Amino acid sequence: MKSPSVALVRVDNRLVHGQVLEAWLPALDAQGILVADDEAAANVLARSAMALAIPPGVKFEVLRVKAAAEALKPGGKGPPASRTLVLLREVRDAEALHDAGVAIPQLNLGNVHFGVSRRQVAPSVFLDKDELAALERLAAQGTRVELRAVPTESPLALPDIKARFADV
């Protein structure tokens, strides 16, 4: 068995749901899901509900963002499976992982709910200026930022996301 690796880091405030299980897991050939989310880690009902949806044979873990960073950074225990999809609720969680020393070669934005001061940049993605700045910082550090709901869609790159943000 090869050493465990992160197949993709995805920001999707729904965390575990049909698109992730039916589209992303097979497309990535992922055998694990790591949810890095403080709220879900603290909520036994949320963790249990997500665990019920996980297909047989897929390793599943829910950790606080800080604990996920400790596991994923160099010298940590690593992700739960040979290819793991990391799910985050918010852009700030991706920045927190990166700032804690976790390499994020690619960050996928899949779903970010509407919120006060957020602008729509795609049908299911709304960002505020601080989130856009965080994405720019991640990109400047080598993260390829893309927006797409499912793997079969053409990805929207950060320059296009920024242009859509400016046009709103």
C-alpha positions in Angstrom: 0.0 0.0 0.0 1.3 3.4 -0.9 1.7 6.1 1.7 -1.5 8.0 2.5 -2.1 11.3 0.6 -4.7 14.0 0.2 -6.5 13.6 -3.1 -8.2 17.0 -2.9 -9.2 19.7 -0.4 -12.7 21.0 -1.0 -14.6 23.8 0.6 -18.3 22.8 0.8 -20.4 24.0 3.7 -22.7 20.9 3.3 -19.7 18.7 4.1 -20.8 15.1 3.4 -23.6 14.9 0.8 -24.6 13.3 -2.5 -22.2 15.2 -4.8 -19.3 14.3 -2.7 -20.2 10.6 -2.4 -21.5 10.0 -5.9 -19.2 12.3 -8.0 -16.1 13.3 -6.2 -15.1 10.1 -4.4 -15.1 8.0 -7.6 -13.5 10.7 -9.7 -10.7 11.0 -7.2 -10.5 7.3 -6.6 -10.5 8.3 -2.9 -10.8 5.6 -0.2 -11.2 8.1 2.7 -13.0 11.3 3.7 -11.6 13.6 6.4 -14.0 16.4 7.6 -12.0 19.1 9.2 -14.7 21.2 11.0 -14.9 22.4 14.6 -18.7 22.5 14.6 -19.1 19.0 13.2 -16.4 17.6 15.5 -18.2 19.0 18.5 -21.6 17.6 17.5 -22.1 13.8 17.9 -25.4 13.9 16.0 -23.8 15.6 13.0 -20.9 13.1 13.0 -23.3 10.2 13.3 -25.5 11.4 10.4 -22.5 11.9 8.2 -21.1 8.5 9.1 -24.3 6.8 8.1 -24.0 8.2 4.6 -20.4 6.9 4.0 -20.2 4.0 1.6 -18.7 0.7 2.9 -15.0 0.5 2.6 -14.5 4.3 2.8 -12.5 5.4 5.8 -14.1 8.4 7.6 -12.9 10.8 10.2 -14.2 14.1 11.6 -11.7 16.3 13.4 -11.4 19.8 14.6 -9.5 22.0 12.1 -6.5 22.2 14.5 -6.4 18.5 15.0 -6.7 17.9 11.2 -3.8 20.3 10.7 -1.7 18.3 13.2 -2.6 15.0 11.3 -1.9 16.4 7.8 1.2 18.5 8.2 4.6 16.8 7.7 5.4 14.5 10.6 1.7 14.0 11.4 -0.2 10.7 11.3 -1.5 11.5 7.8 -4.9 11.2 6.3 -7.1 8.1 7.1 -6.7 6.4 3.7 -4.3 6.1 0.8 -6.3 8.8 -1.1 -8.4 11.0 1.1 -10.8 13.8 0.2 -10.6 16.6 2.8 -13.8 18.5 3.3 -14.0 22.0 4.9 -16.9 24.2 5.7 -15.3 27.6 5.1 -12.5 29.2 3.2 -11.0 30.3 6.5 -10.5 26.7 7.4 -8.3 26.1 4.3 -6.3 29.1 5.3 -6.0 27.8 8.9 -4.7 24.4 7.6 -2.2 26.1 5.3 -1.0 28.5 8.1 -0.5 25.4 10.4 1.9 23.9 7.8 -0.4 21.7 5.7 0.5 21.8 2.0 -2.6 22.4 -0.2 -1.6 21.9 -3.8 -5.3 22.3 -5.0 -8.3 23.9 -3.3 -11.7 23.3 -4.8 -14.6 25.6 -4.0 -17.8 23.6 -4.3 -20.5 25.3 -2.2 -20.3 28.4 0.0 -23.7 29.7 1.2 -24.9 33.2 0.8 -24.1 35.5 3.7 -24.0 39.2 4.6 -21.3 40.9 2.6 -20.8 37.9 0.3 -21.1 38.2 -3.4 -22.2 35.5 -5.8 -19.4 34.3 -8.1 -21.1 31.0 -9.2 -24.6 29.5 -8.7 -23.6 27.9 -5.4 -20.6 30.0 -4.3 -20.7 33.3 -2.5 -17.5 35.0 -1.2 -16.7 38.1 0.8 -13.6 40.3 0.3 -11.7 38.6 3.1 -12.3 35.2 1.7 -11.2 36.3 -1.8 -8.0 37.8 -0.2 -7.4 34.5 1.6 -7.7 32.6 -1.7 -5.2 35.1 -3.2 -2.8 34.4 -0.4 -3.1 30.7 -0.8 -2.6 31.0 -4.6 0.5 33.1 -4.0 1.9 30.3 -1.8 1.3 27.7 -4.6 -2.2 26.5 -4.1 -4.2 26.1 -7.3 -7.7 27.5 -6.5 -10.6 26.3 -8.6 -14.4 26.5 -8.4 -16.6 23.7 -9.6 -19.5 21.8 -8.1 -18.7 18.4 -9.7 -15.7 16.9 -11.4 -17.3 16.9 -14.9 -17.6 20.7 -14.9 -14.9 22.8 -16.3 -13.1 24.5 -13.4 -13.2 28.2 -12.9 -9.7 29.5 -12.0 -9.0 32.2 -9.4 -8.5 35.0 -12.0 -12.0 34.3 -13.3 -13.4 34.1 -9.8 -11.9 37.5 -9.0 -13.3 39.0 -12.2 -16.8 37.7 -11.3 -16.4 39.1 -7.8 -15.5 42.5 -9.2 -18.4 42.5 -11.7 -21.0 42.1 -8.9 
